[in-house]
Amino acid sequence: MKMKTTLAAFAVLAASFTSAIAEEVTWTAGEVQKIDLAQSKVTVKHDAIKNLDMPAMTMVFFAPDKATIESLKTGDKKQFEFGDMNGRMIVKQVK
């Protein structure tokens, strides 16, 4: 009985944790202006980035995982997840 209760509690905790992670993603619309694969950078004209409290502008973002930006082309309009990695603005995901 104790094992079932523990497993049930774990399942609820895992579901809550998964839900919290999903809620943390903030997508921001942007248009690719320039791509520098050699430096793993992309310049994006973006809407306001709410999770970083940043107004709309055009700026360069670093992609810690180059694969994140490899398929992008200048002029692409996408949804981006941006973040701050030790003061460096980064692209986490693109869809």
N, C-alpha and C positions, 0 to 999 in steps of 0.2 A: 504494500500500500504506500509506504513512504517513497519507494522508487517511482511509482506512478505520479505522485504529487510533485516530486522533484523534476521529473521529465515534463510535466505540464507547466510548471513554473518556468523551466528553461525555455520551452516553446513560446510562451508569452513574452519572455524577455527578449528572445531572438527576434520575434516579430516586431516588437517595439523598436529594437535597435536597427533593424533593416528599414523600418519606416522612417526613423530619424535620419538615417543616412540619405535616403531618397529625397527627403525634404530639404537637405542642405544644398542640393545642386541648384544654382541660379543660372538660367540660360539668358544670354544677351545677344540680340541681333547685331550682326556686323557684316561688313563687306570687305573682302580681301583686297588690299591695295598693292601689296608687294610681298614676295616670298624669297627668303634667303636660306635655302636648305643647308648650305655649307655651314652657316652659323646657327642653324636651327631657330630662325626667327621669322615672324610674319608680322606685317604691318596691317592693322585692321582699323577701318573707320567704324566705330561702334556706338550703339546707343548707351545711355547711362548704365553703368555697372553697379547695380544695387548692393551686392554683397561687399563691394570694395568702396562704396560711397564715392563713386567717381562719375563726373558728368560725361556726356557724350563728347567724343573727340576722336582724332586719329592718332594712333600710337603703335609702337613696336612691342610685341610680346615674344618672350622666349618660350620654346616648346621643349620641356625636359625630355619628352619622348618624341623624337623626330618623326616617327610614324604618324603622329597626330596631325601633322601638316603636309605630309608628302603628297596627298591626293588633291590638295587645294590648288586653285588656279586664280590668277588675278581676275577680279570682278565677281567671284563667287559670293553669293549672299547666303550666309549660314547662321546657325545658332551656336554660340560659343559659351563654354564654361571657363571663366577667367579666375585666376587666383593670385595670391601673393606668396612667394616663396623667399623668405628672408629678405624682403624689400624689393625683390625682382618680380615684375608682373609676368605671369605665365598663362599659357593656354593649356588647360587640363583636358578638355574634350571639345569635339566639333561634331555637330549633326546637321 
